[in-house]
Amino acid sequence: MQQQEPEVVLQDAPTAEAQTDGGGPGGRSTLYSEDVIRKIKHQIKLIWEREKEFNKRTQDDLAKRLGVKQSAVSKLLNNESSHPWTVDKIETFAKFCDVPISEIVKDQALLGYFNGWTGDSIPPERARIEEAKAALKAFLDKHGRDLDEPKLYELAGKLAVRVEGTERSTDIYGREIMQLLISEV
């Protein structure tokens, strides 16, 4: 018996009429609005290219993690394809690539689609990641160390998550940077 390929689209994907709340020019975008699908696919493609280059990941690796065939991954990664990424696939991709969901979904209003990403658990905004990156860079400079830009950005994202909800003082950043660097060894 031939194994069927799991469905990639969300079971409760909205109808064309439900693509925006209000249905008009002032309507609010959803994850399944054409413009949002295009932006998400673009961000995922950029992250994926970085993953392939720096972490030597393959579409087969991603397919296994997503629980789909490689051909489904190819469609998802194809910016020309209208296959949308579902909430669970975006979350799995973010974990697989170790990036915050906010790096994929830039519109903060859309982060409410992700279970567990509300209130205090909302992933850090880009400004927080940049702040963490600056703190990490200063720490590394102080200790005569350097990281390439992709690794620095990856660690800054992790650091931003670690210090979210704290006072983010120099002492806290220093302690969290040490723990982060130790966990990365």
Kinemage of the C-alpha trace (Angstrom):
@kinemage 1
@onewidth
@group {chain A} dominant
@subgroup {mainchain}
@vectorlist {calphas} color= white
{ca met a 1} P 0.000 0.000 0.000
{ca gln a 2} L 1.407 3.391 -1.010
{ca gln a 3} L 1.832 5.922 1.782
{ca gln a 4} L -0.211 9.072 1.238
{ca glu a 5} L 1.456 12.424 1.576
{ca pro a 6} L 0.109 14.375 4.586
{ca glu a 7} L -1.946 17.439 3.742
{ca val a 8} L 0.114 20.606 4.019
{ca val a 9} L -2.672 23.175 4.224
{ca leu a 10} L -4.472 23.994 7.464
{ca gln a 11} L -7.617 21.952 7.900
{ca asp a 12} L -9.581 25.055 8.870
{ca ala a 13} L -8.064 27.309 6.202
{ca pro a 14} L -10.310 30.328 5.718
{ca thr a 15} L -12.421 30.734 2.631
{ca ala a 16} L -11.610 33.450 0.110
{ca glu a 17} L -14.284 35.653 1.698
{ca ala a 18} L -12.649 35.278 5.103
{ca gln a 19} L -9.188 36.373 3.995
{ca thr a 20} L -9.572 39.714 5.747
{ca asp a 21} L -11.699 40.835 8.648
{ca gly a 22} L -14.105 43.421 7.317
{ca gly a 23} L -13.472 42.338 3.734
{ca gly a 24} L -12.566 45.822 2.542
{ca pro a 25} L -9.571 48.059 2.101
{ca gly a 26} L -9.417 48.667 5.841
{ca gly a 27} L -9.756 44.933 6.551
{ca arg a 28} L -7.217 43.215 8.759
{ca ser a 29} L -4.869 40.672 7.154
{ca thr a 30} L -4.800 37.037 8.238
{ca leu a 31} L -2.085 34.401 7.872
{ca tyr a 32} L -3.908 33.266 4.753
{ca ser a 33} L -4.154 36.627 2.982
{ca glu a 34} L -2.250 36.534 -0.302
{ca asp a 35} L 0.125 39.315 0.709
{ca val a 36} L 0.870 37.681 4.069
{ca ile a 37} L 1.413 34.247 2.466
{ca arg a 38} L 3.873 35.867 0.046
{ca lys a 39} L 5.752 37.671 2.848
{ca ile a 40} L 5.928 34.571 5.048
{ca lys a 41} L 7.165 32.430 2.163
{ca his a 42} L 9.795 35.071 1.373
{ca gln a 43} L 11.045 35.166 4.991
{ca ile a 44} L 11.085 31.378 5.204
{ca lys a 45} L 13.022 31.196 1.935
{ca leu a 46} L 15.662 33.616 3.307
{ca ile a 47} L 15.981 31.652 6.542
{ca trp a 48} L 16.105 28.373 4.630
{ca glu a 49} L 18.902 29.616 2.356
{ca arg a 50} L 20.882 30.561 5.468
{ca glu a 51} L 20.190 27.133 7.018
{ca lys a 52} L 21.321 25.314 3.878
{ca glu a 53} L 24.507 27.323 3.638
{ca phe a 54} L 25.589 27.456 7.272
{ca asn a 55} L 24.052 24.327 8.783
{ca lys a 56} L 24.127 22.112 5.676
{ca arg a 57} L 20.416 21.265 6.028
{ca thr a 58} L 18.554 19.543 3.200
{ca gln a 59} L 14.930 19.490 2.102
{ca asp a 60} L 14.839 15.854 3.220
{ca asp a 61} L 15.891 16.953 6.743
{ca leu a 62} L 13.122 19.537 6.804
{ca ala a 63} L 10.582 17.093 5.351
{ca lys a 64} L 11.275 14.620 8.157
{ca arg a 65} L 10.838 17.328 10.785
{ca leu a 66} L 7.615 18.627 9.211
{ca gly a 67} L 6.268 15.105 8.719
{ca val a 68} L 5.772 15.522 4.965
{ca lys a 69} L 7.443 14.307 1.797
{ca gln a 70} L 10.312 16.221 0.229
{ca ser a 71} L 8.039 17.203 -2.682
{ca ala a 72} L 5.711 18.993 -0.230
{ca val a 73} L 8.686 20.881 1.215
{ca ser a 74} L 9.688 21.889 -2.296
{ca lys a 75} L 6.208 23.373 -2.844
{ca leu a 76} L 6.284 25.166 0.492
{ca leu a 77} L 9.692 26.683 -0.218
{ca asn a 78} L 8.695 27.747 -3.729
{ca asn a 79} L 7.723 31.433 -3.653
{ca glu a 80} L 5.744 30.929 -6.859
{ca ser a 81} L 3.552 28.242 -5.276
{ca ser a 82} L 0.358 29.317 -3.546
{ca his a 83} L 0.766 26.598 -0.884
{ca pro a 84} L 0.503 28.492 2.419
{ca trp a 85} L 2.501 27.565 5.473
{ca thr a 86} L 0.187 26.475 8.300
{ca val a 87} L 0.578 27.584 11.895
{ca asp a 88} L 1.966 24.223 13.011
{ca lys a 89} L 4.384 24.037 10.078
{ca ile a 90} L 5.637 27.588 10.759
{ca glu a 91} L 6.168 26.711 14.430
{ca thr a 92} L 8.002 23.489 13.499
{ca phe a 93} L 10.130 25.309 10.907
{ca ala a 94} L 11.044 28.009 13.450
{ca lys a 95} L 12.124 25.383 15.984
{ca phe a 96} L 14.023 23.416 13.327
{ca cys a 97} L 15.940 26.536 12.252
{ca asp a 98} L 16.161 27.901 15.804
{ca val a 99} L 14.645 31.276 14.952
{ca pro a 100} L 11.876 33.158 16.715
{ca ile a 101} L 8.522 33.099 14.941
{ca ser a 102} L 8.721 36.886 14.802
{ca glu a 103} L 11.565 36.502 12.288
{ca ile a 104} L 9.140 34.682 9.988
{ca val a 105} L 5.918 36.544 10.751
{ca lys a 106} L 6.887 40.208 10.848
{ca asp a 107} L 3.385 41.552 11.591
{ca gln a 108} L 3.087 41.482 15.399
{ca ala a 109} L -0.726 41.467 15.125
{ca leu a 110} L -0.560 38.056 13.419
{ca leu a 111} L 1.448 36.397 16.186
{ca gly a 112} L -1.839 35.691 17.963
{ca tyr a 113} L -2.337 32.817 15.512
{ca phe a 114} L 0.365 30.856 17.303
{ca asn a 115} L -0.626 28.826 20.345
{ca gly a 116} L 1.439 29.813 23.317
{ca trp a 117} L 2.615 33.061 21.705
{ca thr a 118} L 0.468 35.527 23.640
{ca gly a 119} L 1.042 37.747 26.644
{ca asp a 120} L 4.455 37.290 28.224
{ca ser a 121} L 5.365 34.519 25.805
{ca ile a 122} L 5.261 36.675 22.669
{ca pro a 123} L 8.641 36.274 21.009
{ca pro a 124} L 10.954 39.242 21.214
{ca glu a 125} L 10.541 41.989 18.657
{ca arg a 126} L 13.356 42.806 16.263
{ca ala a 127} L 14.426 45.709 18.506
{ca arg a 128} L 14.968 43.265 21.392
{ca ile a 129} L 16.991 40.968 19.162
{ca glu a 130} L 19.122 43.907 18.012
{ca glu a 131} L 19.590 44.947 21.646
{ca ala a 132} L 20.670 41.397 22.529
{ca lys a 133} L 22.964 41.320 19.494
{ca ala a 134} L 24.646 44.553 20.623
{ca ala a 135} L 25.090 43.203 24.175
{ca leu a 136} L 26.498 39.927 22.832
{ca lys a 137} L 28.857 41.740 20.453
{ca ala a 138} L 30.102 43.993 23.271
{ca phe a 139} L 30.665 40.947 25.493
{ca leu a 140} L 32.592 39.140 22.770
{ca asp a 141} L 34.664 42.241 21.950
{ca lys a 142} L 35.510 42.669 25.636
{ca his a 143} L 36.791 39.084 25.727
{ca gly a 144} L 38.642 39.285 22.411
{ca arg a 145} L 36.274 36.931 20.622
{ca asp a 146} L 34.334 37.221 17.388
{ca leu a 147} L 31.508 35.361 15.660
{ca asp a 148} L 30.390 35.393 12.062
{ca glu a 149} L 27.197 37.368 11.437
{ca pro a 150} L 24.786 34.406 11.072
{ca lys a 151} L 25.990 32.790 14.323
{ca leu a 152} L 25.903 36.146 16.098
{ca tyr a 153} L 22.328 36.700 14.934
{ca glu a 154} L 21.312 33.149 15.922
{ca leu a 155} L 22.716 33.578 19.417
{ca ala a 156} L 21.196 37.062 19.715
{ca gly a 157} L 17.754 35.565 19.013
{ca lys a 158} L 18.308 32.948 21.717
{ca leu a 159} L 19.604 35.583 24.105
{ca ala a 160} L 16.614 37.855 23.481
{ca val a 161} L 14.278 34.999 24.387
{ca arg a 162} L 16.289 34.252 27.549
{ca val a 163} L 16.134 37.836 28.836
{ca glu a 164} L 12.524 38.546 27.806
{ca gly a 165} L 10.555 39.587 30.871
{ca thr a 166} L 13.647 40.575 32.879
{ca glu a 167} L 15.005 44.047 33.574
{ca arg a 168} L 17.661 43.412 30.872
{ca ser a 169} L 20.479 45.025 32.845
{ca thr a 170} L 24.149 44.672 31.991
{ca asp a 171} L 24.516 42.104 34.797
{ca ile a 172} L 21.597 40.018 33.546
{ca tyr a 173} L 22.864 40.158 29.973
{ca gly a 174} L 26.349 39.128 31.129
{ca arg a 175} L 25.022 36.181 33.143
{ca glu a 176} L 22.682 35.040 30.350
{ca ile a 177} L 25.407 35.403 27.705
{ca met a 178} L 27.740 33.195 29.768
{ca gln a 179} L 25.025 30.558 30.215
{ca leu a 180} L 24.117 30.735 26.544
{ca leu a 181} L 27.710 30.370 25.381
{ca ile a 182} L 28.281 27.456 27.765
{ca ser a 183} L 25.140 25.707 26.467
{ca glu a 184} L 26.342 26.190 22.880
{ca val a 185} L 29.692 24.434 23.467
